[in-house]
């Protein structure tokens, strides 16, 4: 009896049906939550010199708040003292200013105002001292300017009344006196700090203060202002240029002024929801505003706080105030910024860090690719942090000594800390579009309570604005499979012509449960 011919298509179908049965019979592990919080690094307070580290830890203890808040604000305080007054010469023509943007996010009830006040008090004291020291000069210049204007006006009156033979000479004298009066500039009252002011006011203050200013706020309302609360449209130019040190043009008091190298510092404490909101500011991501901040997202201690914590020792508080005030006053008169040099060893540490970071920016496989606008600035941010740590260590003569390898290693520790927290913050802002889309498909699977579904069936129920093509669905399904929510089934090959069958997926039983 002759053997019957074997239909290869039927044979493959049989194998694939068997594979599908085996896949369906495989037990399911618990899926990995899509919303799982990242393991955030702890703030490395050991990078600070003793006087600063002791105070930061003491503030955290007395207020029963995460040490991250006081420590991050300490960097903003140092930046206020040094911003615009020092720059770090990295290599070649690469120079980094030492002003930074820092934002700390904690829920309500975490005593943000108390910590903010403790950290910034020395700056207000220094501001008062600077104002007192300049008061006599301001008064003298105001009187001189007033008298010069009166003399010029009197000369102009005489010229107008003079006989024709004397008029030309008197007019020339009046013009010269008017020009001299106009050239007298009354210095503005020294100011280090601003609060939630409008971008226009901040630009004007920057011009008044020689391009140096710090916006420090315990509430973070400045983001609403940037978003256009008053103007109706986002206005972020002064913040972009002020952080980068790019030339800024300011229309002020009827005349146009240029700030050659503005140095704006920002130190803010906000609620986590504010970070979600700023991610929605039109242009904030594309234009680089979000990429200019160092983010801290500490874990709240509410519910775990001591009722009677240790208070800040007087000597620790006094030393902090003295060092911050001394550093601020010592650098206040620098018009041309002091240049901080890297030692060759410090440069080696920085190069090694840059080499480690570069592959992380790759679009394929780089864990920082989706926050590339932020991560691409990490090298410069690390140099800025190194400069601040150097000045905190050498508050009296930092500009006379090079930044050491040890200090640069400490700056790298800070950069790694802020990288971990930035990834969590950008998760809140929705920077990882694949994860956001995966949550959309997750909700769809759960709502339909499918036990098995094809890619085509999923696609027909999704918004085309979020998933324009089937290719946009592929990375989402891969992510859901990686997290254990779905399981790909073998594709049945019919061997015939026409459109191939749509891939099918088994769905985790948990998604059809009411408590999923």
C-alpha positions in Angstrom: 0.0 0.0 0.0 1.5 3.3 -1.1 2.0 6.2 1.5 -0.3 9.2 1.2 1.4 12.5 0.2 2.0 14.8 3.2 0.4 18.3 3.0 3.2 20.5 4.4 0.8 23.4 5.3 -1.4 21.0 7.3 1.7 19.7 9.0 2.9 23.1 10.0 -0.6 24.0 11.2 -0.5 21.0 13.4 2.8 21.8 14.9 1.7 25.4 15.5 -1.5 24.4 17.1 0.4 22.1 19.4 2.8 25.0 20.2 -0.2 27.3 20.9 -1.8 24.7 23.3 1.5 24.4 25.1 1.9 28.2 25.4 -1.7 28.4 26.7 -0.9 25.7 29.3 2.2 27.5 30.6 1.8 29.0 34.0 1.8 32.8 34.3 4.2 34.7 36.6 3.1 37.9 38.3 3.6 40.7 35.9 6.0 43.6 36.5 3.9 46.7 37.1 4.3 49.4 34.4 4.1 52.1 37.1 6.7 50.6 39.3 8.7 53.4 41.0 12.4 53.5 40.1 14.9 52.8 42.9 16.1 56.3 43.5 19.7 56.9 44.6 20.3 58.5 48.0 21.9 62.0 48.1 25.6 61.6 48.7 26.1 64.3 51.4 29.6 63.1 51.9 30.6 65.2 48.8 30.2 68.4 50.8 32.9 69.8 53.1 32.3 69.2 56.7 30.8 72.6 57.5 28.1 72.2 54.8 27.4 68.5 55.1 27.0 68.9 58.9 24.4 71.7 58.4 22.5 69.9 55.7 22.1 66.7 57.8 21.2 68.8 60.9 18.5 70.6 59.0 17.1 67.3 57.7 17.1 66.0 61.3 15.5 69.0 63.0 12.8 69.4 60.3 12.3 65.6 59.8 12.6 66.0 56.0 14.6 64.0 53.4 18.2 65.2 53.4 17.8 65.5 49.6 15.9 68.8 50.0 18.4 70.6 52.2 21.3 69.2 50.2 19.8 70.2 46.8 19.0 73.7 48.1 22.6 74.0 49.4 23.8 73.7 45.8 21.4 76.5 44.8 22.7 78.6 47.7 26.3 78.1 46.5 25.2 78.9 43.0 23.7 82.2 44.2 26.9 83.2 45.8 29.1 82.2 42.8 26.9 82.5 39.7 28.2 85.0 37.3 31.3 85.5 39.4 33.2 82.3 38.6 33.5 80.0 35.6 35.1 76.6 35.2 37.7 76.4 32.4 37.3 72.8 31.3 39.5 72.4 28.2 40.1 74.4 25.1 37.4 77.0 24.7 35.0 75.1 26.9 34.0 77.1 29.9 31.1 76.5 32.2 29.5 79.1 34.4 28.7 78.0 38.0 25.0 79.0 38.1 22.6 76.0 38.3 18.8 75.3 38.2 17.7 73.0 41.0 14.1 71.8 41.7 13.0 69.5 44.6 9.6 67.9 44.5 7.8 66.7 47.6 4.1 66.4 48.5 2.4 69.0 50.8 3.1 68.7 54.5 6.9 68.2 54.1 8.0 71.5 55.7 9.4 72.9 52.5 9.1 76.4 53.7 11.0 75.7 56.9 13.9 74.0 55.1 13.9 76.8 52.5 14.2 79.5 55.2 17.0 77.7 57.1 19.1 77.2 53.9 18.6 80.7 52.4 18.8 82.9 55.5 22.6 83.7 55.0 21.9 85.0 51.5 19.4 87.5 52.8 21.9 88.6 55.4 24.5 89.0 52.7 22.1 91.0 50.6 21.4 93.3 53.5 25.2 93.8 54.0 25.8 94.5 50.4 22.9 97.1 50.3 24.3 98.8 53.4 27.8 98.9 51.9 26.6 100.5 48.7 24.1 103.0 50.2 26.5 106.0 50.4 27.7 105.4 46.9 24.2 105.3 45.6 23.2 108.5 47.4 26.3 110.3 46.2 25.7 109.2 42.6 22.0 110.2 42.7 22.9 113.7 43.9 25.7 114.0 41.4 23.4 112.9 38.6 20.7 115.3 39.7 23.1 118.3 39.9 24.6 117.4 36.5 21.1 117.3 35.0 20.3 120.7 36.5 23.5 122.3 35.2 22.8 120.9 31.7 19.3 122.2 31.7 20.5 125.6 32.9 23.1 125.7 30.1 20.4 124.8 27.6 18.3 127.7 28.8 21.2 130.1 28.5 22.0 128.9 25.0 18.4 129.4 24.0 18.4 133.0 25.2 21.9 133.9 24.0 22.6 136.3 21.2 23.3 134.8 17.8 27.1 135.5 18.0 27.4 133.5 21.3 24.7 130.8 20.7 26.8 128.3 18.8 29.4 128.1 21.6 26.7 127.9 24.4 24.8 125.2 22.5 28.0 123.2 22.2 28.6 123.6 26.0 25.0 122.6 26.8 25.2 119.5 24.6 28.5 118.5 26.3 27.0 119.0 29.8 23.8 117.0 28.8 26.0 114.1 27.5 28.0 114.1 30.8 24.8 114.1 32.8 23.4 111.2 30.8 26.5 109.2 31.2 26.1 109.1 35.0 24.5 105.8 36.0 23.1 105.5 39.4 23.9 101.9 40.6 21.0 99.8 41.6 20.6 98.6 45.2 22.4 95.2 45.3 20.1 92.3 45.1 20.8 88.6 45.2 17.3 87.1 45.3 14.0 87.3 43.5 10.8 85.3 44.0 8.0 84.3 41.7 8.4 87.4 39.4 7.4 87.6 35.8 10.0 86.9 33.1 10.0 90.7 32.2 10.7 91.7 35.8 13.4 89.0 36.1 15.1 90.3 32.9 15.0 93.8 34.2 16.5 92.8 37.6 19.2 90.8 35.7 20.1 94.0 33.8 20.2 96.1 37.0 22.4 93.5 38.8 24.9 93.2 36.1 23.5 89.9 34.8 23.5 88.1 38.2 20.3 87.0 40.0 18.8 84.0 41.8 15.2 83.0 41.7 14.5 81.1 45.0 11.0 80.0 45.9 9.5 77.5 48.3 6.3 77.2 46.2 7.3 77.0 42.6 4.7 79.4 41.2 7.3 80.6 38.8 6.4 77.6 36.5 2.8 79.0 36.2 4.3 82.3 35.2 6.6 80.8 32.6 3.7 78.8 31.2 1.9 82.1 30.6 -0.4 82.8 33.5 -0.4 86.5 32.8 0.6 86.7 29.2 -1.3 83.8 27.8 1.7 82.4 26.1 4.8 80.7 27.5 7.8 83.0 28.0 11.0 81.2 28.8 13.7 83.2 26.9 15.2 84.8 30.0 15.5 81.4 31.7 17.0 79.6 28.7 19.6 82.3 28.2 20.1 83.0 31.9 21.1 79.4 32.6 23.3 79.0 29.5 24.9 82.4 29.7 23.9 83.4 26.2 23.7 87.1 25.4 20.3 88.6 26.4 18.7 91.8 25.1 16.5 93.6 27.6 14.1 96.6 26.9 14.3 98.6 30.1 13.2 102.1 31.1 12.8 103.2 27.5 16.2 102.0 26.4 17.7 98.7 25.1 20.3 96.9 27.1 22.5 93.9 26.5 23.5 91.4 29.1 26.6 89.8 27.7 26.8 86.7 29.9 23.7 86.5 32.2 24.0 84.1 35.1 20.6 83.1 36.5 20.2 80.7 39.4 17.0 78.9 40.3 16.3 77.0 43.5 12.8 75.7 43.9 10.7 73.3 46.0 7.5 72.2 44.4 4.8 69.5 44.7 5.2 66.5 42.4 2.1 67.5 40.4 3.9 70.7 39.4 6.5 68.6 37.6 3.8 66.9 35.6 2.4 70.3 34.7 5.7 71.8 33.5 6.1 68.8 31.2 3.0 70.2 29.4 4.3 73.7 28.9 4.4 74.3 25.2 8.0 74.2 23.9 9.5 73.5 27.4 10.9 70.2 26.1 11.9 71.1 22.6 13.5 74.4 23.5 15.5 72.9 26.4 13.9 74.4 29.5 13.3 71.0 31.1 16.8 69.9 30.2 18.3 72.8 32.3 17.1 71.6 35.7 18.7 69.2 38.2 15.8 67.3 39.6 15.4 65.7 43.0 12.4 63.5 43.9 12.9 62.3 47.4 10.7 60.0 49.4 8.5 61.8 51.9 9.0 61.0 55.6 5.5 61.9 56.6 4.1 59.1 58.8 7.6 58.1 59.9 8.9 61.3 61.5 10.3 61.7 65.0 8.2 63.8 67.3 11.3 65.1 69.3 14.2 65.2 66.8 17.6 66.6 67.6 17.9 70.4 66.9 20.6 72.0 64.9 23.7 72.7 67.1 24.4 76.4 67.4 28.0 76.0 66.2 26.9 74.1 63.1 24.3 76.8 62.3 26.8 79.7 63.0 29.5 78.1 60.9 27.1 77.7 57.9 26.0 81.3 58.1 29.6 82.6 58.4 30.8 80.5 55.4 28.0 81.3 53.1 28.0 85.0 53.9 31.8 85.1 53.6 31.8 83.4 50.2 29.0 85.7 48.9 30.7 88.8 50.1 34.1 87.7 48.8 32.8 87.2 45.2 30.3 90.0 45.1 32.7 92.6 43.6 34.0 90.4 40.8 33.0 92.0 37.6 35.0 89.7 35.3 34.4 86.2 36.6 37.2 84.3 38.4 38.4 81.4 36.3 38.5 78.0 38.1 41.0 75.6 36.4 40.8 71.8 36.3 43.9 69.9 37.4 45.0 67.3 34.7 43.8 64.6 37.1 40.4 66.2 37.4 40.1 66.4 33.6 40.9 62.6 33.4 38.1 61.9 35.8 35.7 64.0 33.7 36.8 62.4 30.4 36.2 58.9 31.9 32.7 60.0 33.0 31.9 61.4 29.6 33.1 58.2 28.0 30.8 56.2 30.3 27.8 58.4 29.6 28.0 58.7 25.8 26.7 55.2 25.0 23.7 55.8 27.2 22.6 58.5 24.8 22.2 56.2 21.8 18.8 56.0 20.3 19.0 52.2 20.1 19.7 50.7 23.5 20.7 53.9 25.4 18.8 54.2 28.7 19.0 58.0 28.5 18.0 58.3 24.9 14.4 59.3 25.7 15.7 62.2 27.9 18.5 63.1 25.5 17.9 66.9 25.8 18.6 66.6 29.5 21.3 64.0 29.5 23.3 65.8 26.8 24.0 68.6 29.2 25.3 66.3 32.0 28.9 66.9 31.2 28.5 70.7 31.6 26.4 70.3 34.7 29.0 68.1 36.3 31.7 70.8 35.7 29.3 73.4 37.3 28.8 71.1 40.3 32.6 70.6 40.6 33.1 74.3 40.6 30.5 74.8 43.4 32.0 72.0 45.5 35.5 73.5 45.0 34.3 76.9 46.2 32.6 75.4 49.2 35.9 73.7 50.1 38.0 76.8 49.5 35.6 79.6 50.5 38.4 82.2 50.8 40.8 81.5 47.9 39.1 79.0 45.5 40.2 80.9 42.4 43.9 80.5 43.3 43.7 76.6 43.4 42.8 74.1 40.7 39.8 71.8 41.0 41.2 68.4 42.1 40.4 64.9 40.9 38.7 64.2 44.2 36.3 67.1 43.8 35.5 66.0 40.2 34.7 62.5 41.5 32.4 64.0 44.0 30.7 66.0 41.2 30.2 62.8 39.3 28.5 61.3 42.3 26.1 64.2 42.3 25.6 63.8 38.5 24.7 60.2 39.0 22.3 61.1 41.8 20.5 63.7 39.7 20.4 61.3 36.7 18.5 58.7 38.7 16.0 61.3 39.9 15.7 62.9 36.5 14.6 59.6 35.0 11.9 59.3 37.6 10.8 62.9 37.0 10.6 62.5 33.3 8.5 59.4 33.9 6.1 61.7 35.7 6.2 64.2 32.8 5.6 61.4 30.3 8.9 61.6 28.5 8.9 57.9 27.8 6.2 57.6 25.2 6.4 53.9 24.9 5.6 53.4 28.6 2.7 55.9 28.3 1.3 54.1 25.3 1.8 50.7 27.0 -0.5 52.0 29.8 -3.1 52.8 27.1 -3.0 49.3 25.7 -3.0 47.9 29.2 -6.2 49.7 30.0 -7.7 48.5 26.7 -6.9 44.8 27.5 -8.3 45.1 31.0 -11.5 46.8 29.8 -12.2 44.1 27.2 -11.2 41.2 29.4 -9.7 39.4 26.5 -8.0 36.0 27.2 -6.5 36.1 23.7 -6.3 38.8 21.1 -4.7 39.7 17.8 -2.6 42.7 17.0 -5.2 43.8 14.4 -8.0 43.6 17.0 -6.0 45.8 19.4 -5.2 48.3 16.7 -8.8 48.8 15.6 -9.8 49.9 19.1 -6.9 52.4 19.6 -6.9 56.1 18.8 -5.1 56.9 15.5 -3.8 60.1 17.0 -1.8 58.1 19.6 -1.1 55.1 17.3 -0.9 56.4 13.7 0.4 53.1 12.3 0.7 49.5 13.3 4.5 50.0 13.6 3.8 52.3 16.6 2.1 49.4 18.3 5.1 47.0 18.1 7.3 48.5 20.8 4.3 48.8 23.1 3.4 45.1 22.7 7.1 44.2 23.2 7.1 46.2 26.4 3.9 44.5 27.7 5.4 41.1 26.8 8.6 42.0 28.7 6.5 42.9 31.7 4.6 39.6 31.5 1.1 41.0 30.6 0.9 39.2 27.2 2.5 36.2 25.6 3.1 36.0 21.8 1.7 32.9 20.1 3.3 31.2 17.1 2.2 32.7 13.8 0.2 30.3 11.6 1.7 30.1 8.1 -1.0 29.1 5.6 1.4 29.0 2.7 -1.2 30.6 0.5 -1.3 34.1 -1.0 -2.9 37.2 0.6 -2.4 39.1 3.8 -0.7 37.0 6.5 -2.6 36.4 9.7 -2.3 39.0 12.4 0.0 38.0 15.3 -2.0 36.8 18.3 -1.3 37.2 22.0 -2.4 35.4 25.1 -3.4 37.9 27.9 -2.5 37.5 31.5 -5.5 36.2 33.5 -5.0 39.0 36.0 -6.2 41.6 33.5 -9.7 40.0 33.5 -10.0 40.0 37.3 -11.9 42.8 39.0 -8.9 43.6 41.1 -6.3 43.7 38.3 
